[in-house]
Amino acid sequence: MGVNVALIGCGNVGQGFLSLVLEKRKELEAQGLKINVVAVCDKLRGSAYDPDGLNISKILELASKSEISSYPGGLTGLDPISTITKTNANVVLEATWTDLKTGEPAYTHIKEALSAKRHVITTNKGPVLLYLKELQRLAETNGVEFRFEGVVLSGTPVFNLVRECLPGSEIVSFRGILNGTTNYILTKMEEGLSFEEALKEAQRLGYAEADPTMDIEGLDAGAKALILANVIMGASLGFNDMECKGITGLKVEDLRAALSNGKRYKLIATGYKENGVVKVRVAPEEVPLSDPLANILGTLNAITFSTDTIGDVTIVGRGAGGREAGYALFSDLISLSRKITSM
């Protein structure tokens, strides 16, 4: 028994997911799990649908040329909503671009899928930040699941870690490095590059966008911290409910002075309770070198969860990349598939 999957968005993340399906297909089938990708739809690259399953190798080849609509056989030309509601997919993977102001187009895609009784897995921060409780209620009403492991640390497990490995534990607070771009810039500044030089290097390597505002002003890390607070600490916070300061005011001299005092500057996102109220703060901090977070360098991310049962638990991993985010979709899908097939 298997699951039929429709993939909405076939950029780096979607292609990372498809590559993993190809790599792991035989191994999964040996475990009794069959992932059948029946539809792919991308605004720029085109779409293809075959109820019996698409040739993933061919889809990847065509996606690299933005020519998915030239897929031989099956049906082409479907828009995202038709792909979600008019195909035989029972699981929809939403991997389009992120808009933290409106959540669109992902919000509409996810809402349509849940309303059509399709399970949904997404790596898109926008809808999870803006509409989490609404989408969770919609999923529950329609007897399907809404999963989003990849919205904070990409393929590095966060929500699955808390749910599966820390059952019965209360997350009292968390603090972490949630943005690889700023962490890379700070690392390069320690090596002597100015902020402007480090930013240009990050852009050259593809770590930073042409407009890096969301990263360097702390807004991306803030969005992730808000999602964490809402999901694992039961808050209902929005963008206006956090303190946020980026790294643009830091200079090489500041980082060197911190090091000489046995500390290292990091952009730290924190979730905590103050008089019973959950709060979120993002700001550069001087972290003692004895702290696990001080030694997270380059594009790595990390989170330390403070629990009421076993104290602090820290997880470290890459927080960005097509393969990494693709793995978040992949891991959620495997977990969901096992649950579906056992019912």
C-alpha positions in Angstrom: 0.0 0.0 0.0 1.3 3.5 -0.7 0.5 7.2 -0.9 -0.2 9.3 -4.0 1.6 12.6 -3.8 1.0 15.9 -5.5 4.0 18.3 -5.3 3.2 22.0 -5.6 6.4 23.9 -6.2 9.3 22.2 -7.9 12.2 24.5 -7.2 15.3 23.5 -5.2 13.2 22.1 -2.3 10.8 20.2 -4.5 13.7 18.8 -6.6 15.5 17.9 -3.4 12.5 15.9 -2.3 12.2 14.1 -5.7 15.8 13.2 -5.7 15.5 11.6 -2.2 12.5 9.6 -3.4 14.6 8.2 -6.2 17.5 7.4 -3.9 15.4 5.8 -1.2 12.6 4.2 -3.2 13.9 0.5 -3.1 14.7 0.8 0.6 11.3 2.1 1.4 9.5 -0.4 -0.7 11.4 -3.1 1.1 9.8 -1.7 4.3 6.3 -1.8 2.7 6.2 1.9 1.9 5.5 3.1 -1.6 5.6 6.8 -2.5 3.8 7.4 -5.8 4.3 10.9 -7.1 1.3 11.4 -9.4 1.4 15.2 -10.0 3.9 18.0 -10.0 3.0 21.7 -10.5 5.3 24.7 -10.6 4.3 28.2 -11.7 7.5 28.7 -13.7 8.4 25.1 -14.7 5.0 23.7 -15.7 3.0 20.7 -14.6 2.4 17.0 -15.2 -0.1 14.5 -13.9 -0.3 10.7 -14.3 -2.6 8.8 -12.0 -0.4 5.8 -12.2 2.7 7.7 -11.2 5.2 10.0 -12.9 8.7 9.1 -14.0 10.6 11.0 -11.4 13.9 10.9 -13.3 12.2 12.5 -16.3 10.5 15.1 -14.1 13.8 16.1 -12.6 15.4 16.4 -16.0 12.6 18.6 -17.3 12.4 20.7 -14.1 16.1 21.6 -14.6 15.1 23.1 -18.0 11.7 24.6 -16.8 10.0 22.2 -19.2 7.8 20.0 -17.0 4.8 20.7 -19.2 6.6 18.8 -22.0 6.4 15.6 -20.0 5.5 12.7 -22.4 2.2 11.0 -21.5 -0.2 11.9 -18.8 -1.9 15.3 -18.5 -0.1 18.6 -18.5 -1.2 22.2 -18.0 -3.0 21.9 -14.7 -2.9 24.9 -12.3 -2.1 24.4 -8.6 -5.7 24.2 -7.4 -6.7 21.7 -10.1 -3.6 19.7 -9.2 -4.7 19.7 -5.6 -8.4 19.0 -6.1 -8.8 17.1 -9.4 -6.0 14.5 -9.2 -5.9 11.2 -7.3 -3.3 12.5 -4.8 -4.2 11.9 -1.1 -1.1 13.9 0.1 -0.2 17.4 -1.0 3.4 18.7 -0.6 3.4 22.5 -0.6 6.9 23.9 -1.4 6.3 27.3 -3.1 8.0 30.6 -2.1 7.4 32.1 1.3 5.5 35.3 1.9 5.5 36.3 5.5 3.1 39.2 5.1 0.2 37.3 3.4 1.1 33.6 3.4 0.1 33.4 -0.2 0.0 31.5 -2.5 0.7 28.7 0.0 -2.1 29.6 2.3 -4.7 29.1 -0.4 -3.0 25.9 -1.6 -3.0 24.4 1.9 -6.6 25.5 2.7 -7.9 24.0 -0.6 -6.0 20.7 0.0 -7.3 20.3 3.6 -10.8 21.2 2.6 -10.6 18.5 -0.1 -9.5 16.0 2.6 -5.9 15.8 1.4 -3.1 15.5 4.0 -0.7 18.4 3.7 3.0 18.7 4.3 4.7 22.1 3.8 8.1 23.8 4.3 6.5 27.2 3.9 6.8 29.5 7.0 4.1 32.0 5.9 0.9 30.0 6.4 2.3 28.4 9.6 3.1 31.7 11.2 -0.1 33.5 10.1 -2.8 30.8 10.1 -1.6 27.9 12.2 -4.6 27.4 14.4 -7.1 27.9 11.5 -5.3 25.3 9.4 -5.0 22.9 12.3 -8.7 23.1 12.9 -9.5 22.7 9.2 -7.3 19.5 9.1 -9.0 18.1 12.2 -12.5 18.9 10.8 -11.6 17.0 7.6 -9.9 14.1 9.3 -6.5 14.8 7.7 -3.0 15.9 8.9 -1.1 19.1 8.5 2.6 18.7 9.0 5.4 21.3 8.7 8.7 20.0 10.1 10.8 22.0 7.7 9.7 25.5 8.5 12.3 26.2 11.3 15.5 24.2 10.7 14.8 22.7 7.3 15.7 19.0 7.5 17.1 19.1 11.0 14.2 17.8 13.3 12.6 20.2 15.7 8.9 19.5 16.1 9.5 15.7 15.6 12.2 15.9 18.2 10.0 17.5 20.8 7.0 15.3 20.0 8.7 11.9 19.7 11.8 12.3 21.9 10.6 14.6 24.7 7.1 13.3 25.5 5.8 14.5 28.8 8.3 17.3 28.9 7.4 20.9 29.1 9.5 23.2 27.0 10.2 26.0 29.5 12.2 28.1 27.0 14.4 27.8 24.0 17.2 29.8 22.5 19.0 29.2 19.2 20.7 30.3 16.0 17.9 30.0 13.5 19.3 31.8 10.4 22.3 30.4 8.6 22.9 33.5 6.5 23.6 35.8 9.5 25.6 33.1 11.2 27.8 32.8 8.1 28.3 36.6 8.0 29.3 36.7 11.7 31.7 33.9 11.2 33.4 35.7 8.2 33.5 38.9 10.2 35.4 37.1 12.9 37.9 36.2 10.2 38.4 39.9 9.4 35.8 40.7 6.6 33.7 43.8 7.1 30.0 43.4 7.3 29.6 44.5 3.7 32.3 42.1 2.5 30.8 39.2 4.4 27.3 39.9 3.1 28.6 40.1 -0.5 30.4 36.7 0.0 27.1 35.2 1.4 25.2 36.5 -1.7 27.9 35.1 -4.0 27.6 31.7 -2.5 23.8 31.8 -2.6 23.3 32.0 1.2 21.8 35.4 1.1 19.2 36.8 -1.3 19.8 39.9 -3.5 17.6 41.7 -0.9 18.9 40.3 2.4 16.7 42.4 4.6 14.7 39.4 6.1 18.0 37.8 7.2 20.2 40.6 8.4 17.4 42.5 10.2 16.5 39.3 12.2 13.1 38.9 10.7 13.6 35.4 9.3 14.9 34.1 12.6 12.1 36.0 14.4 9.4 34.3 12.2 10.9 30.9 13.0 11.1 31.7 16.7 7.4 32.8 16.7 6.4 29.5 15.1 8.3 27.6 17.7 6.7 29.5 20.5 3.2 29.0 19.0 3.7 25.3 18.4 5.7 24.0 21.3 4.8 26.6 24.0 1.2 27.1 23.2 1.4 30.8 22.3 -0.6 32.8 19.8 2.0 35.4 18.7 2.3 37.4 15.5 5.1 39.5 14.0 4.2 42.5 16.1 4.6 40.5 19.3 8.4 40.1 19.3 11.4 42.2 20.0 13.7 42.0 17.0 17.1 43.5 16.2 19.4 42.3 13.4 23.2 42.3 12.9 23.6 45.4 10.8 25.0 47.5 13.7 27.9 45.1 14.4 31.4 45.8 13.4 34.5 43.6 13.2 35.9 45.4 16.2 32.9 44.3 18.2 33.4 40.7 17.4 37.1 40.8 18.1 36.4 42.5 21.5 33.9 39.8 22.4 36.5 37.0 21.5 39.1 38.7 23.7 36.7 38.4 26.6 36.0 34.7 25.9 32.7 35.3 24.1 31.4 35.2 20.6 28.6 37.3 19.0 25.6 35.3 17.7 22.2 36.3 16.5 20.1 34.6 19.2 16.4 33.9 19.0 14.8 33.2 22.3 11.4 32.0 23.5 10.6 32.3 27.2 7.9 33.0 29.7 7.6 36.2 31.8 4.9 36.1 34.4 3.3 33.2 32.6 3.2 35.0 29.2 5.3 33.6 26.3 7.6 36.1 24.7 10.0 36.1 21.8 13.2 38.1 21.3 15.8 38.2 18.5 19.0 40.1 19.0 22.8 39.8 18.7 24.3 38.5 22.0 27.7 37.9 23.4 27.7 34.2 24.1 30.3 32.6 26.4 32.6 30.2 24.5 31.6 27.5 27.0 28.0 27.7 25.6 27.2 25.1 22.9 25.7 27.8 20.7 29.0 29.8 20.7 30.7 27.1 18.6 28.0 26.9 15.9 29.9 28.4 12.9 29.2 29.0 9.2 25.7 28.2 7.9 24.9 25.7 10.7 21.9 26.3 13.0 21.2 25.1 16.5 18.5 25.2 19.2 18.8 24.6 22.9 15.5 23.5 24.5 15.2 23.9 28.3 12.9 21.3 29.7 11.3 20.6 33.0 12.4 17.0 33.0 16.0 16.6 31.7 17.3 20.1 31.6 18.8 21.4 28.3 18.8 19.6 25.0 20.7 21.0 22.1 20.3 20.0 18.4 22.6 21.1 15.7 22.2 20.9 11.9 22.0 22.6 8.6 19.1 24.9 8.5 18.8 25.6 4.8 19.4 24.0 1.4 17.3 22.3 -1.3 18.2 18.8 -0.2 17.8 19.6 3.5 14.4 21.2 3.1 13.5 18.4 0.6 14.3 15.9 3.4 11.9 17.7 5.7 9.1 16.9 3.3 10.5 13.4 2.8 10.7 12.6 6.6 7.2 14.0 7.3 5.9 12.0 4.3 7.4 8.7 5.6 6.0 9.3 9.1 2.6 10.1 7.6 2.7 7.1 5.2 3.4 4.7 8.1 0.4 6.1 10.0 -1.9 5.9 6.9 -0.8 2.3 6.1 -1.3 1.2 9.7 -4.9 2.4 9.9 
